[in-house]
Amino acid sequence: MPAITRMASLQKSCAAILPAIFKSCDVMNFEGGQLVLSMPNAALATKLKQQLPKLQERLVQDGWQVNAIRIKVQVGKNYVVPPTPRGS
């Protein structure tokens, strides 16, 4: 059970650091200082790549021993962008 709690806590930390556009970012794995994140498509993964130095720095400041961050694109992951309301 501690591993699940640790992953949930790391997920919350990432969500608090990253902008709202990355709400579909999920922590897949964290072993040996290497954090693996999943994204639903390559476009978001590319944008997330630009945020990695800031994310890693903030996670280290928060006490996580993150030495490297990898991103995996999970194409089959269901992610629906809510429609934006149009003005009348």
Backbone bond lengths (Angstrom), bond angles and torsions (degrees), N, CA, C in turn:
res aa  C-N    CA-C-N  psi(-1)  N-CA   C-N-CA  omega(-1)  CA-C   N-CA-C  phi
1 M - - - 1.445 - - 1.537 112.81 -
2 P 1.324 120.59 -33.30 1.465 119.48 179.75 1.533 113.10 -59.30
3 A 1.328 118.32 -32.79 1.462 120.84 -179.85 1.527 110.43 -65.27
4 I 1.308 117.52 -39.78 1.459 121.60 179.11 1.524 110.10 -65.83
5 T 1.311 116.45 -43.03 1.462 121.33 178.61 1.521 110.54 -62.75
6 R 1.324 116.17 -41.40 1.466 121.09 179.84 1.527 110.82 -64.13
7 M 1.334 117.23 -43.85 1.460 121.41 179.84 1.533 110.67 -65.37
8 A 1.327 117.24 -40.07 1.468 120.77 178.69 1.526 110.40 -64.99
9 S 1.312 116.44 -39.66 1.460 120.63 178.49 1.528 111.14 -66.30
10 L 1.319 116.54 -40.19 1.471 121.22 177.61 1.529 110.24 -66.40
11 Q 1.324 117.38 -38.88 1.469 121.84 176.54 1.526 110.20 -59.80
12 K 1.339 116.43 -45.01 1.463 120.86 179.34 1.524 110.97 -63.47
13 S 1.321 117.11 -40.42 1.463 120.81 178.92 1.521 110.64 -62.58
14 C 1.320 117.15 -45.10 1.463 121.09 179.20 1.525 110.75 -62.72
15 A 1.328 117.06 -43.00 1.462 121.30 -179.63 1.528 111.20 -63.47
16 A 1.324 116.87 -36.01 1.465 120.51 179.77 1.528 112.04 -71.23
17 I 1.324 117.31 -29.20 1.466 121.92 -176.61 1.525 111.64 -85.38
18 L 1.319 116.43 -42.05 1.468 120.86 -173.68 1.529 112.53 -80.06
19 P 1.339 116.98 149.43 1.469 120.29 175.05 1.530 111.06 -62.38
20 A 1.334 116.58 161.10 1.473 122.74 -175.28 1.520 113.68 -58.84
21 I 1.327 118.60 -26.56 1.462 121.31 -179.82 1.536 111.72 -59.35
22 F 1.320 116.60 -22.73 1.464 120.95 -177.35 1.534 112.54 -99.57
23 K 1.318 117.43 25.47 1.469 119.30 -179.00 1.526 112.53 -64.88
24 S 1.321 117.07 -17.69 1.463 120.46 178.26 1.531 111.99 -86.57
25 C 1.309 117.31 2.69 1.464 122.30 179.14 1.527 109.18 -75.01
26 D 1.321 116.41 126.81 1.466 120.77 -179.89 1.522 110.64 -121.88
27 V 1.330 115.64 143.39 1.455 121.09 174.11 1.523 107.42 -79.00
28 M 1.327 116.05 120.47 1.468 120.51 179.46 1.520 111.39 -93.38
29 N 1.349 115.34 -40.68 1.456 119.95 -173.43 1.520 109.49 -158.64
30 F 1.319 116.15 150.79 1.460 121.45 173.67 1.520 107.63 -149.19
31 E 1.328 115.25 99.45 1.465 121.98 -178.77 1.512 109.80 -139.33
32 G 1.315 116.41 139.15 1.453 121.00 175.71 1.515 113.95 58.21
33 G 1.327 116.71 30.75 1.453 120.36 179.41 1.518 114.36 81.37
34 Q 1.335 117.59 0.99 1.461 120.60 179.57 1.525 109.46 -104.92
35 L 1.324 114.99 120.45 1.457 122.76 179.47 1.521 108.65 -98.34
36 V 1.331 116.18 129.80 1.461 121.17 177.78 1.527 107.49 -115.30
37 L 1.337 115.33 122.75 1.460 122.30 179.78 1.519 109.69 -111.82
38 S 1.327 117.27 148.86 1.460 120.22 176.13 1.520 109.42 -113.27
39 M 1.334 114.41 146.01 1.462 122.33 177.43 1.520 107.57 -132.28
40 P 1.342 117.92 150.22 1.464 120.42 -175.58 1.526 115.01 -76.74
41 N 1.345 117.59 -17.08 1.467 118.25 179.31 1.528 110.70 -155.44
42 A 1.314 115.35 164.86 1.466 121.52 -175.41 1.523 112.43 -67.79
43 A 1.323 117.43 -32.13 1.470 119.81 -179.16 1.530 110.84 -63.96
44 L 1.334 116.61 -46.24 1.460 119.49 177.60 1.521 111.26 -68.10
45 A 1.321 117.08 -35.69 1.464 120.71 178.19 1.523 110.59 -61.84
46 T 1.330 116.89 -39.86 1.462 121.44 178.68 1.525 110.76 -65.07
47 K 1.321 116.52 -42.59 1.467 120.04 177.81 1.527 111.18 -66.13
48 L 1.336 116.00 -38.31 1.464 119.90 179.13 1.522 110.96 -65.01
49 K 1.318 116.48 -36.07 1.466 121.11 -179.97 1.526 110.94 -54.84
50 Q 1.326 116.98 -35.04 1.462 121.21 178.76 1.528 112.13 -69.42
51 Q 1.319 117.15 -22.94 1.465 122.35 -178.57 1.532 113.24 -90.72
52 L 1.342 117.41 -8.80 1.458 120.25 -172.66 1.525 115.24 -59.45
53 P 1.340 120.29 -43.26 1.473 118.15 178.98 1.535 112.73 -59.25
54 K 1.324 116.23 -43.13 1.468 120.95 178.68 1.529 110.34 -65.20
55 L 1.326 116.41 -44.00 1.462 121.11 -179.88 1.522 110.73 -60.92
56 Q 1.329 116.86 -47.69 1.464 120.39 -179.16 1.529 110.89 -62.49
57 E 1.316 116.89 -43.82 1.468 120.79 -179.50 1.530 110.96 -60.82
58 R 1.332 116.88 -45.04 1.465 120.54 -179.01 1.529 111.80 -68.33
59 L 1.337 116.73 -37.84 1.469 119.03 178.04 1.524 111.02 -64.54
60 V 1.333 116.84 -39.96 1.464 120.80 177.76 1.531 109.47 -63.86
61 Q 1.328 117.29 -41.98 1.462 121.35 177.52 1.524 111.31 -61.42
62 D 1.340 116.23 -33.09 1.466 121.17 179.47 1.529 113.00 -81.57
63 G 1.342 117.08 0.83 1.459 120.37 176.07 1.515 115.98 100.73
64 W 1.332 117.69 1.20 1.466 120.51 177.23 1.521 108.31 -85.54
65 Q 1.315 117.20 133.32 1.464 121.38 -179.56 1.526 109.39 -91.00
66 V 1.342 115.59 75.81 1.456 122.30 -177.99 1.524 108.63 -97.95
67 N 1.326 116.01 115.23 1.463 121.21 178.93 1.526 112.08 -95.90
68 A 1.317 117.12 -26.79 1.463 121.77 -178.46 1.526 108.84 -154.34
69 I 1.346 115.53 151.57 1.456 121.18 177.35 1.526 108.24 -128.99
70 R 1.327 115.67 129.14 1.464 121.63 176.10 1.517 108.57 -116.23
71 I 1.325 115.01 151.26 1.460 120.90 178.47 1.521 108.49 -118.77
72 K 1.324 116.14 132.65 1.463 121.39 174.12 1.519 108.19 -117.61
73 V 1.328 115.33 133.21 1.457 120.43 176.95 1.520 107.78 -87.70
74 Q 1.319 115.89 122.77 1.462 122.37 179.36 1.525 107.68 -107.10
75 V 1.325 116.64 84.92 1.458 122.36 -172.75 1.523 112.00 -60.02
76 G 1.300 118.36 -36.90 1.455 121.09 -177.54 1.507 113.99 -76.20
77 K 1.311 117.49 -4.79 1.450 121.82 -177.10 1.528 109.55 -68.18
78 N 1.311 116.74 130.85 1.468 120.81 -179.80 1.515 109.82 -78.26
79 Y 1.302 114.63 116.08 1.451 120.30 177.43 1.508 107.35 -139.88
80 V 1.307 116.12 119.25 1.455 121.18 -177.87 1.520 107.97 -113.22
81 V 1.316 116.02 126.37 1.455 120.78 176.07 1.522 107.11 -83.86
82 P 1.345 116.56 121.62 1.457 117.60 -179.79 1.526 110.96 -64.98
83 P 1.317 117.08 140.17 1.471 119.17 -178.94 1.524 110.19 -66.04
84 T 1.316 115.46 145.18 1.464 119.51 177.52 1.522 108.26 -87.49
85 P 1.326 116.83 134.99 1.468 118.71 -179.69 1.525 110.87 -67.47
86 R 1.294 114.93 138.79 1.464 120.24 179.34 1.531 108.58 -97.41
87 G 1.329 113.78 140.67 1.467 118.46 178.18 1.515 111.48 -69.72
88 S 1.334 117.59 146.89 1.463 120.28 -178.97 1.507 111.50 -86.32
